[in-house]
Amino acid sequence: MAQQVDRLRVIVSKGEESFADAVIGGLDRAPKTLPCKFFYDLEGSRLFEKITEEPSYYLTRAEREILAESADEIVGEVGVELSVVELGGGNSVKTRLLIDAILRQQDRLHFTNVDISREYLEDSARALLADYDNLEMDAIAAEYDDAFDLLPPREGPRLFLFMGSNLGNFSPGDAGDLLCRLNSVMDFDDALLVGIDRLKDSAIIEAAYNDENGITEAFNKNILARINRELGGTFDLDKFAHFARFRPEKGRIEMLLVSSARQTVEVLGRDFGFKQDETIQTEECAKYSRPQFAALAASVDLRVVRSWTDENEWFDVYLLRLANGG
């Protein structure tokens, strides 16, 4: 369904997995898991914004540094009369650097933003429209794969954005599947801009997910609070501890909630038992070396056209096109 509000069209997918089904399915598994996509209700999205301001969380700062330095160069590589499609853009703070660069070369811009949280998506969209008179927007509340069938008609070259190391939230196999799906909707003159957290010293990576002010802990536990709010759960948040560790053999950080006692939790009328020290995995974040990411892109017929990095060489932004796009 679609709702027209001034220069904003809101589209809501009906195809996504329900929160209830995902929670019950994840708690039934051994080991237990909860999908990280459900972090981002309104409260989770606000907490994540606070995480990005923490000194130890270098990812957002590094990516912003790259875009502040190179946005005009990036846009110049893509073409003219662009439209933009962003997957998981959140509050679009960094995206504004690219919007500004695009609007320095063209009079108007159509921007499609995709995010799973409708409320947060609409708030972000309206904030952008308030600041840019020459912007028109589609806001698609959907999972990524569902969103591809809801994109507006193509009227020229598109710049797809998948920033913030969001691709790292997928296993390498699932990341390849998503890039393959993107390949299938891209045309020869479209481009894809991807932000990738680079492999580096594990202490730097782990510090980013264990901030001293406990905001990441609150963010992680918010998924339990959301289960309590929306599904009548009985999680005692004080009986779960936040834990994040880097797994060098897998090239990823894993974020967990650890039960501090033997306990039983009820969700939707079902009981789920926890042993002491039993974990719920809530997120994994893959980190890539430059050759690893180039190989991943090539495996789904995408080629790296250009790349940019920050001063510390901790984070990379890649511009990709179809391998057979000329």
Secondary structure as GFF3:
##gff-version 3
##sequence-region A 1 326
A	DSSP	beta_strand	2	5	.	.	.	ID=ss1
A	DSSP	beta_strand	8	12	.	.	.	ID=ss2
A	DSSP	alpha_helix	19	28	.	.	.	ID=ss3
A	DSSP	beta_strand	32	33	.	.	.	ID=ss4
A	DSSP	three_ten_helix	36	39	.	.	.	ID=ss5
A	DSSP	alpha_helix	42	51	.	.	.	ID=ss6
A	DSSP	alpha_helix	58	78	.	.	.	ID=ss7
A	DSSP	beta_strand	83	87	.	.	.	ID=ss8
A	DSSP	alpha_helix	95	103	.	.	.	ID=ss9
A	DSSP	beta_strand	109	115	.	.	.	ID=ss10
A	DSSP	alpha_helix	118	131	.	.	.	ID=ss11
A	DSSP	beta_strand	135	141	.	.	.	ID=ss12
A	DSSP	alpha_helix	144	147	.	.	.	ID=ss13
A	DSSP	three_ten_helix	148	150	.	.	.	ID=ss14
A	DSSP	beta_strand	158	162	.	.	.	ID=ss15
A	DSSP	three_ten_helix	166	169	.	.	.	ID=ss16
A	DSSP	alpha_helix	172	185	.	.	.	ID=ss17
A	DSSP	beta_strand	191	197	.	.	.	ID=ss18
A	DSSP	alpha_helix	202	208	.	.	.	ID=ss19
A	DSSP	alpha_helix	215	231	.	.	.	ID=ss20
A	DSSP	three_ten_helix	237	239	.	.	.	ID=ss21
A	DSSP	beta_strand	240	247	.	.	.	ID=ss22
A	DSSP	beta_strand	252	259	.	.	.	ID=ss23
A	DSSP	beta_strand	263	267	.	.	.	ID=ss24
A	DSSP	beta_strand	270	274	.	.	.	ID=ss25
A	DSSP	beta_strand	279	286	.	.	.	ID=ss26
A	DSSP	alpha_helix	290	299	.	.	.	ID=ss27
A	DSSP	beta_strand	302	309	.	.	.	ID=ss28
A	DSSP	beta_strand	315	322	.	.	.	ID=ss29
###
